[in-house]
Amino acid sequence: MRPNPVVDRIRLSTPCLYRIEVQGEVRPNWADRLGGMRVLPSTLVAGNKVTVLEGRVSDQAELAGILNTLYAHHLPLLAVQCLESDSS
């Protein structure tokens, strides 16, 4: 696992810029369901479609809602990463 200097500053209420990778295709029109996350075009990785979502999330509760939406649509999580926090 790569070191992430942001980790020491994250709290439950800290807004962060997140990158989420899922196996499967997420359509760009799902952005409203996913807290306004930007949906990048799907790519093929080892024969599977992978979609990357990026966007600012206001707190951990909103992040949990986004992850629950992905789970409800049967999209396996590959990675969730905080790229930067508002406290950094």
C-alpha positions as CSV (number, residue, x, y, z in Angstrom):
1,M,0.0,0.0,0.0
2,R,1.3,3.4,-0.9
3,P,1.8,6.0,1.9
4,N,-0.9,8.6,1.9
5,P,0.0,11.8,3.9
6,V,-3.7,12.8,3.9
7,V,-4.6,9.9,6.2
8,D,-3.5,11.6,9.4
9,R,-5.8,14.5,8.8
10,I,-9.1,12.8,7.8
11,R,-12.0,12.9,10.3
12,L,-15.6,11.7,9.8
13,S,-16.6,15.3,8.9
14,T,-13.6,16.2,6.7
15,P,-14.5,16.9,3.0
16,C,-12.2,15.1,0.7
17,L,-11.5,14.6,-3.0
18,Y,-12.1,10.8,-3.7
19,R,-11.3,8.5,-6.5
20,I,-13.4,5.3,-6.6
21,E,-12.8,2.4,-8.9
22,V,-15.5,-0.2,-9.6
23,Q,-15.7,-3.3,-11.8
24,G,-18.4,-2.7,-14.3
25,E,-19.8,0.2,-16.2
26,V,-21.3,3.3,-14.6
27,R,-23.1,5.6,-17.0
28,P,-22.4,9.3,-16.8
29,N,-26.1,10.1,-16.2
30,W,-25.7,8.4,-12.7
31,A,-23.7,11.4,-11.4
32,D,-26.8,12.7,-9.5
33,R,-27.2,9.3,-7.8
34,L,-23.5,9.4,-6.8
35,G,-23.3,12.7,-5.1
36,G,-22.2,14.5,-8.3
37,M,-19.1,12.4,-8.8
38,R,-17.5,12.7,-12.2
39,V,-17.8,9.4,-14.1
40,L,-14.8,8.8,-16.3
41,P,-15.2,6.5,-19.4
42,S,-14.9,2.8,-18.6
43,T,-11.8,1.0,-19.6
44,L,-11.0,-2.7,-20.1
45,V,-8.7,-4.2,-17.5
46,A,-7.9,-7.9,-17.8
47,G,-11.1,-8.4,-19.9
48,N,-13.4,-6.6,-17.4
49,K,-14.8,-3.1,-17.6
50,V,-13.6,-0.7,-14.9
51,T,-15.1,2.7,-14.2
52,V,-13.4,5.4,-12.2
53,L,-15.4,8.0,-10.3
54,E,-13.8,11.2,-9.0
55,G,-15.2,14.0,-6.9
56,R,-15.4,16.0,-3.7
57,V,-17.4,14.3,-0.9
58,S,-18.5,16.5,2.0
59,D,-18.0,13.8,4.7
60,Q,-17.9,10.1,5.5
61,A,-21.7,9.8,5.6
62,E,-21.9,11.0,2.0
63,L,-19.2,8.6,1.0
64,A,-21.1,5.8,2.6
65,G,-24.2,6.7,0.6
66,I,-22.2,6.6,-2.6
67,L,-20.7,3.3,-1.8
68,N,-24.1,1.9,-0.8
69,T,-25.5,3.0,-4.2
70,L,-22.7,1.2,-6.0
71,Y,-23.3,-1.9,-3.9
72,A,-27.1,-1.8,-4.6
73,H,-26.2,-1.8,-8.3
74,H,-23.9,-4.9,-7.9
75,L,-20.7,-3.0,-8.8
76,P,-17.7,-4.5,-7.0
77,L,-15.4,-2.0,-5.4
78,L,-11.8,-2.2,-6.6
79,A,-10.4,0.9,-4.8
80,V,-11.4,3.9,-2.7
81,Q,-8.8,6.6,-2.2
82,C,-8.8,10.0,-0.7
83,L,-6.6,12.1,-3.0
84,E,-6.7,15.3,-0.9
85,S,-8.6,16.6,2.1
86,D,-9.7,20.1,2.9
87,S,-7.6,20.0,6.0
88,S,-4.4,19.4,4.0
